[in-house]
Amino acid sequence: MITLLSKFFIKNYTDTSSPAVRQSYGLLSGTVGILFNVLLFIGKFLAGALSHSIAITADAFNNLSDAASSVITLIGFKIAGQKPDKDHPFGHGRIEYLSGLAVSAAILFMAFELIKSSISKLLKPEDTVCTITVVVILICSIVIKLYMFLYNRSISKKIQSEAIRATALDSLSDTLATSVVLISTLVAHYTTLHLDGICGILVGLFIFYSGIMSAKDTLNPLLGQAPDPEFVKEIESLVLSYEGVLGIHDLIVHNYGPGRLMISLHAEVPADGDILELHDMVDNIERTLQDKLRCNAVIHMDPVCTNDPVVNSLKAEVASYLLSLDESLSIHDFRIVKGPTHTNIIFDILLPYKFKLSDEEVRQLVSDHIKSLDENYFAVINIDNKFA
């Protein structure tokens, strides 16, 4: 159904990298979610009233909160799609993450309320009534929620949306929760066991866990998580495909919301190359990154000496020593500045996070090694961390 609606309501629905198409998918997902969840609330509330089951009634209000979450998602996508302005020059894309966080908060609230109500039911158990109507409503609810999980998961993958992914996980939680409620209702009907309160607590704990995981997924982009490794490889492959680029480092991906990325990097170029030709090449790379990966790029050129045998030999020696310490270590911006009394060996070391040695220990080891090569060598080392 969603695929059919997408074809009908979304222009160029296959171009999911387009901000306009992403927004349309978000609005469609939110609208369908509101419709389904309101219908489920009405059906389950009726079933809860007929069966006197706190678990079914709580599950009904969980669906009502899902409808509210869908409204939040819809509003979030609408605001996120607004054009950049003077106060927000990079657009409003991060609103989508905030809407996902709001959905997570709603999930956690409903889990808390469900657990509280279930504990009360456990302390004061009541007989529940199981009828064909109640069972049919619960089975239909499970089928609908499973369908909602599948289509929301599909949309979240298409447009890379954490907000819709959170909604998909919530739908899966509801599917399992209602399944447990159905089982407890049938068990109570055919035995003397009162499982309503216990099942309500278990469902509440599961929903609470889902809310925590959902909040984590939406918080990470706001806190500045590392970019997708595949995306980094695409950038590196594209930039290094230009003959004049010898290497790249200091790649940073700035995330201002899905489809709103800005990257900055240092591109090593021959020091003896024509500056105008190199500048033209960098302009072309920036345009290519915009066209192919839909990200704005700022590239800094680092001139690298390629024809000096002394520099090349010493650079290879330092790189080899670093590899003997750890295979993850690398250097860039290597240069030599000669003086009347000593020679500065200047370079950056790329150090992984939580490396076994401290920055100062690495700096000291490498400085001592360079000093052992020539007592007039003086190492000037900057420690870098990998941002992408």
C-alpha positions in Angstrom: 0.0 0.0 0.0 2.8 2.4 0.9 4.6 1.8 -2.4 1.3 2.5 -4.2 0.7 5.7 -2.2 4.3 6.7 -2.8 3.9 6.4 -6.6 0.6 8.3 -6.4 1.6 11.2 -4.0 5.4 11.6 -4.3 6.8 13.1 -7.4 10.1 11.4 -8.4 9.6 8.9 -5.5 12.7 6.9 -6.5 15.0 9.9 -6.0 15.3 9.4 -2.2 18.5 11.5 -1.9 16.4 14.6 -2.8 15.4 16.6 0.3 11.9 17.2 -1.1 11.4 13.5 -1.7 12.7 12.7 1.8 10.2 15.2 3.3 7.3 13.7 1.3 8.2 10.2 2.5 8.3 11.5 6.1 4.9 13.2 5.7 3.4 10.1 4.2 4.7 7.8 6.9 3.4 10.2 9.6 -0.1 10.5 8.1 -0.5 6.7 7.6 0.8 6.2 11.2 -1.8 8.6 12.6 -4.6 6.8 10.8 -3.6 3.3 11.8 -2.8 4.1 15.4 -6.1 5.9 16.0 -8.0 3.0 14.6 -6.0 0.6 16.8 -6.6 2.7 19.9 -10.4 2.6 19.3 -10.4 -1.2 18.7 -8.2 -2.0 21.7 -9.9 0.3 24.0 -13.2 -1.4 23.2 -11.5 -4.8 23.7 -10.1 -3.7 27.0 -13.5 -2.5 28.2 -15.1 -5.8 27.2 -12.5 -8.0 28.8 -11.7 -5.8 31.9 -8.0 -6.3 31.0 -5.5 -3.7 32.2 -2.9 -5.0 29.7 -5.2 -4.5 26.7 -6.3 -1.1 27.9 -2.7 0.0 28.5 -1.8 -1.4 25.0 -4.6 0.8 23.6 -3.2 3.9 25.1 0.2 2.9 23.9 -1.3 3.1 20.4 -2.7 6.5 21.2 0.7 7.7 22.1 2.0 6.2 18.9 -0.5 8.4 17.0 0.9 11.4 18.9 4.4 10.3 18.0 3.3 10.1 14.3 2.1 13.7 14.6 5.5 14.7 16.1 7.3 12.9 13.2 5.0 14.6 10.6 5.7 18.1 12.1 9.4 17.3 12.4 9.7 16.4 8.7 7.6 19.5 7.8 9.9 21.9 9.7 13.1 20.0 8.6 12.1 20.6 5.0 12.2 24.4 5.3 14.8 26.3 3.3 17.9 27.7 5.0 17.6 31.2 6.4 19.9 33.8 7.9 19.5 32.3 11.4 20.0 28.7 10.1 22.2 28.9 7.1 22.6 25.1 7.0 18.9 24.4 7.1 16.6 22.8 9.7 17.5 19.2 9.1 18.4 18.4 12.7 14.8 19.0 13.7 14.2 15.4 12.3 16.6 14.1 15.0 14.7 16.0 17.7 11.4 14.6 16.5 12.9 11.1 16.7 14.0 11.9 20.3 10.5 13.1 21.1 9.1 9.8 19.8 11.6 8.0 22.0 10.4 10.1 25.0 6.8 9.1 24.3 7.8 5.5 24.2 9.5 5.7 27.5 6.6 7.5 29.1 4.1 4.9 28.0 6.4 2.1 29.2 6.5 3.7 32.6 2.7 4.1 32.8 2.2 0.5 31.6 4.6 -0.9 34.2 2.9 1.2 37.0 -0.6 0.0 36.0 0.5 -3.6 35.7 2.1 -3.6 39.1 -1.3 -2.4 40.5 -3.1 -5.1 38.6 -0.6 -7.7 39.9 -1.2 -6.6 43.5 -5.0 -6.7 43.0 -5.7 -9.3 40.3 -9.1 -9.3 38.6 -10.7 -11.9 36.3 -10.6 -11.0 32.6 -13.2 -11.9 30.0 -12.1 -13.4 26.7 -14.5 -13.2 23.8 -14.2 -13.8 20.0 -14.4 -10.1 19.5 -11.5 -9.4 21.8 -9.3 -12.1 20.2 -10.1 -10.8 16.6 -9.3 -7.2 17.6 -5.9 -8.3 19.1 -5.0 -10.5 16.1 -5.9 -7.7 13.7 -3.8 -5.3 15.8 -0.8 -7.6 15.6 -1.1 -7.9 11.8 -1.5 -4.1 11.3 1.5 -3.3 13.6 3.7 -5.8 11.9 2.8 -4.2 8.6 3.6 -0.8 10.0 7.0 -2.1 11.2 7.8 -3.4 7.7 6.8 -0.3 5.8 8.4 2.1 8.3 11.6 0.1 8.2 11.6 0.1 4.4 11.1 3.9 4.3 13.8 4.5 6.9 16.3 2.5 4.8 15.3 4.4 1.7 15.7 7.9 3.1 18.2 7.1 5.9 15.9 8.5 8.6 16.5 7.8 12.3 13.1 9.3 13.2 11.2 6.8 11.0 13.6 4.0 12.1 12.5 4.8 15.7 8.9 4.6 14.6 9.5 1.2 13.0 11.1 -0.1 16.2 8.2 1.2 18.2 5.8 -0.7 15.8 7.8 -3.9 16.3 7.6 -3.4 20.1 3.9 -3.0 19.8 3.6 -6.2 17.7 5.4 -8.2 20.4 3.6 -6.5 23.2 0.1 -7.2 21.8 1.2 -10.8 21.1 2.0 -11.2 24.8 -1.3 -9.6 25.8 -3.2 -12.0 23.5 -1.4 -15.0 24.9 -2.1 -13.9 28.5 -5.7 -13.3 27.7 -6.1 -16.8 26.3 -4.2 -18.4 29.2 -6.4 -16.6 31.7 -9.5 -17.8 29.8 -8.5 -21.5 29.7 -6.7 -21.7 33.1 -6.9 -20.1 36.6 -3.7 -18.3 36.1 -3.8 -14.4 36.4 -1.1 -13.4 34.0 -2.5 -10.0 33.1 -0.3 -8.0 35.5 2.9 -10.0 34.9 2.5 -9.8 31.1 1.8 -6.1 31.4 5.1 -5.6 33.3 7.1 -7.7 30.8 5.6 -5.7 27.9 6.4 -2.5 29.7 10.0 -3.5 30.2 10.4 -4.4 26.6 8.9 -1.2 25.4 11.2 0.7 27.8 14.2 -1.0 26.4 13.1 -0.2 22.8 12.7 3.5 23.9 16.2 3.6 25.3 17.7 2.1 22.1 15.6 4.5 20.0 16.8 7.5 22.0 20.4 6.4 21.6 20.0 6.2 17.8 18.6 9.7 17.6 20.9 11.3 20.1 24.1 10.0 18.4 23.8 12.3 15.3 23.1 15.3 17.6 26.2 14.5 19.7 28.4 14.2 16.6 28.8 10.5 15.8 31.4 9.3 13.3 30.1 9.2 9.7 29.2 6.0 7.9 32.5 4.2 6.9 31.1 3.5 3.4 30.4 7.2 2.9 34.0 7.9 4.0 35.3 5.4 1.5 33.2 7.0 -1.3 34.7 10.4 -0.5 38.3 9.0 -0.4 37.9 7.1 -3.6 36.4 10.0 -5.5 39.1 12.5 -4.3 42.0 10.2 -4.9 40.7 9.4 -8.4 42.1 12.8 -9.5 45.7 12.4 -10.7 47.0 15.5 -9.0 45.9 14.3 -5.5 48.7 12.4 -3.7 46.7 11.7 -0.5 44.1 13.1 1.8 43.8 13.6 5.6 41.9 15.6 8.2 38.6 14.6 6.7 35.7 15.9 8.7 32.0 15.3 8.0 29.6 17.9 9.4 26.1 16.6 9.7 23.3 19.2 9.7 20.6 16.7 9.2 19.8 13.9 6.6 20.8 15.1 3.1 22.6 18.2 4.6 26.2 17.3 4.8 29.3 19.5 4.7 32.7 18.0 4.5 36.2 19.5 4.8 39.5 17.8 4.1 43.2 18.4 3.3 44.4 17.2 -0.1 48.1 16.6 -0.6 49.3 18.0 -4.0 52.8 18.3 -5.6 54.7 21.3 -4.2 56.2 22.0 -7.6 52.8 21.8 -9.5 51.1 24.8 -11.2 49.1 26.5 -8.5 46.4 27.6 -10.9 45.9 24.1 -12.4 45.9 22.6 -8.9 43.3 25.2 -7.8 41.1 24.4 -10.8 41.4 20.7 -10.0 40.3 21.2 -6.4 37.3 23.3 -7.6 36.3 20.3 -9.9 36.6 17.9 -7.0 34.3 20.1 -4.8 31.7 20.2 -7.6 31.9 16.4 -8.1 31.4 15.8 -4.4 28.3 18.0 -4.6 26.9 16.3 -7.7 27.6 12.7 -6.8 27.4 12.6 -3.0 25.1 15.7 -2.4 27.5 17.3 0.1 29.1 20.7 0.2 32.9 20.4 0.4 35.8 22.7 1.4 39.2 21.4 0.4 42.5 22.7 1.7 45.6 22.1 -0.5 48.7 20.8 1.3 51.9 21.1 -0.9 54.0 18.0 -0.6 57.6 17.7 -1.7 57.9 14.7 -4.0 61.4 15.2 -5.6 63.6 15.6 -2.6 65.4 12.3 -1.9 66.3 13.4 1.7 62.7 14.2 2.6 61.4 11.1 0.9 64.0 8.8 2.7 63.4 10.3 6.1 59.6 10.2 5.7 59.8 6.5 4.8 62.0 5.9 7.8 59.6 7.6 10.2 56.6 5.9 8.7 58.3 2.5 9.0 59.1 3.2 12.7 55.5 4.1 13.4 54.3 0.9 11.8 56.6 -1.0 14.1 54.8 0.5 17.0 51.3 -0.1 15.7 49.9 -0.8 12.2 47.2 1.8 12.7 49.6 4.8 13.0 50.3 7.0 10.0 51.8 10.4 9.3 51.0 13.4 7.0 52.2 17.0 6.3 55.8 15.8 6.5 58.4 18.5 5.8 62.0 19.5 6.7 63.1 23.0 7.7 66.9 23.4 7.9 68.5 25.9 10.2 72.1 26.9 11.1 72.3 24.8 14.3 69.6 22.2 13.8 67.0 20.8 11.4 63.3 20.7 12.3 61.5 17.6 11.2 57.8 18.6 11.2 54.8 16.3 10.7 51.5 15.1 12.1 50.8 11.6 13.5 47.3 10.2 13.2 46.5 8.4 16.4 43.5 6.2 17.0 41.2 7.0 19.9 42.0 5.1 23.1 45.4 4.2 21.8 47.5 2.0 24.2 50.1 4.9 24.6 49.4 8.5 25.5 50.0 11.3 23.1 53.1 12.4 25.0 54.5 8.8 25.1 54.2 8.5 21.3 55.7 11.9 20.7 58.7 11.0 23.0 59.3 7.7 21.3 59.2 9.1 17.8 61.3 12.1 18.8 64.0 9.8 20.3 64.1 7.7 17.2 64.5 10.7 15.0 67.2 12.0 17.3 69.0 8.7 17.0 69.2 9.2 13.2 71.0 12.5 13.5 71.7 14.5 16.7 70.9 17.7 14.8 67.4 16.6 14.0 64.6 18.1 16.2 61.1 16.6 15.9 58.1 18.9 15.8 55.2 16.6 16.1 51.4 17.3 16.2 49.1 14.5 17.3 45.9 14.2 15.3 42.8 12.1 15.9 40.7 10.6 13.1 37.4 12.4 12.6 36.0 10.1 9.9 
